[in-house]
């Protein structure tokens, strides 16, 4: 929440787009340089009642469960394999798209390629212009 309210995400891109899975952003600039490389890592906090279903937003991380920084992903479909289970720590869901899922779906359909050693990168950068926080009431 502090990153969104401080405009950290403004100007970052969705750098990983996998149709029928998820779109990921929040850590790279349009030239694919990392913006989040000096941020502290966040301890994984999963909640078994919050599922990785279509439209939910979750923290991206490496194979280390406590390695999340600023990157997040939006689930394009229900992804139960990303939920915590007896054999997996899962990915922490922390939000939901409340308006504009049509925009998320449009991003999911952009042309992607391999760039800078990364797969599934949009050929034309998809830039986050502004972020806002809304609390469910």
C-alpha positions in Angstrom: 0.0 0.0 0.0 2.9 2.4 0.7 4.3 1.8 -2.8 1.0 2.5 -4.4 0.3 5.6 -2.3 3.8 7.0 -3.0 3.4 6.7 -6.8 6.2 4.0 -7.0 4.2 2.1 -9.6 3.7 5.1 -11.9 5.7 4.5 -15.1 6.4 0.8 -14.4 5.2 -1.8 -16.9 3.5 -5.1 -17.1 6.6 -7.1 -18.1 5.1 -10.6 -18.2 1.9 -11.4 -19.9 0.7 -15.0 -20.2 -2.8 -15.4 -21.8 -5.1 -17.6 -19.8 -2.9 -17.3 -16.7 -1.9 -13.9 -15.4 -0.3 -10.5 -16.1 2.7 -9.4 -14.0 4.0 -5.9 -13.3 5.4 -3.4 -10.8 9.1 -3.9 -10.9 10.4 -2.8 -14.3 10.6 0.4 -16.3 9.7 0.5 -20.0 13.3 -0.2 -21.0 13.1 -3.3 -18.8 15.5 -2.0 -16.1 14.5 -3.0 -12.6 13.0 -0.3 -10.5 12.5 -2.5 -7.4 16.0 -3.9 -6.9 16.7 -2.1 -3.6 13.4 -2.7 -1.8 13.3 -4.8 1.3 11.8 -8.3 0.9 8.3 -8.9 2.3 7.5 -11.9 4.5 4.9 -14.2 2.9 1.5 -13.7 4.5 -1.0 -16.1 2.9 -4.6 -16.5 4.0 -6.3 -19.8 3.1 -9.6 -17.9 2.6 -8.1 -15.6 -0.1 -7.9 -17.6 -3.3 -6.1 -16.8 -6.6 -9.2 -16.5 -8.6 -9.9 -14.4 -11.7 -9.4 -10.7 -11.0 -7.5 -11.1 -7.7 -4.1 -9.4 -7.3 -1.3 -11.3 -5.6 2.4 -10.7 -4.8 4.9 -12.1 -7.2 8.0 -13.7 -5.8 10.9 -16.0 -6.6 11.0 -19.6 -5.3 11.9 -18.1 -1.9 8.5 -17.6 -0.3 9.8 -14.4 1.5 11.3 -12.7 -1.6 8.4 -10.5 -2.8 9.2 -6.8 -3.2 7.0 -4.6 -5.5 6.0 -7.0 -8.2 2.4 -8.2 -8.4 0.2 -10.2 -10.7 -3.4 -10.1 -11.7 -5.0 -13.5 -12.2 -6.8 -13.8 -15.6 -8.4 -17.1 -14.6 -8.9 -19.1 -11.4 -5.4 -20.4 -10.5 -5.9 -22.8 -7.6 -2.3 -24.1 -8.0 -1.1 -20.7 -6.7 -3.0 -21.0 -3.5 -1.4 -22.2 -0.2 -1.6 -26.0 0.2 0.1 -28.7 2.3 2.8 -28.8 -0.4 3.1 -25.2 -1.4 3.4 -21.8 0.4 1.3 -20.3 -2.3 1.1 -16.6 -3.4 -0.4 -14.0 -1.2 -3.6 -12.4 -2.5 -4.0 -8.9 -1.4 -6.5 -7.2 -3.6 -9.1 -7.4 -6.3 -9.7 -5.6 -9.6 -12.9 -3.6 -8.8 -13.3 -2.0 -12.2 -11.6 -2.3 -15.5 -11.2 -6.1 -15.9 -11.8 -5.4 -19.6 -8.5 -3.5 -19.6 -6.8 -6.4 -17.8 -8.2 -8.7 -20.5 -7.0 -6.4 -23.3 -3.5 -6.5 -21.8 -3.7 -10.3 -21.7 -4.1 -10.2 -25.5 -1.1 -8.1 -26.4 1.7 -9.6 -28.6 4.7 -10.8 -26.5 8.2 -11.9 -27.2 11.5 -12.7 -25.5 13.3 -9.5 -24.5 16.4 -9.0 -22.3 16.4 -12.7 -21.5 12.8 -12.6 -20.3 9.9 -14.5 -21.9 6.3 -13.2 -22.4 7.3 -9.5 -22.5 4.8 -7.2 -24.4 6.3 -6.0 -27.7 4.8 -2.6 -27.1 5.3 -1.6 -23.4 2.1 -1.6 -21.3 2.7 1.2 -18.8 1.1 1.9 -15.5 0.3 5.6 -15.5 -1.3 6.0 -12.1 -2.3 4.0 -9.1 -5.0 4.5 -6.5 -6.0 2.6 -3.3 -9.6 1.8 -2.5 -10.6 0.2 0.8 -13.6 -2.2 0.7 -16.3 -0.9 3.0 
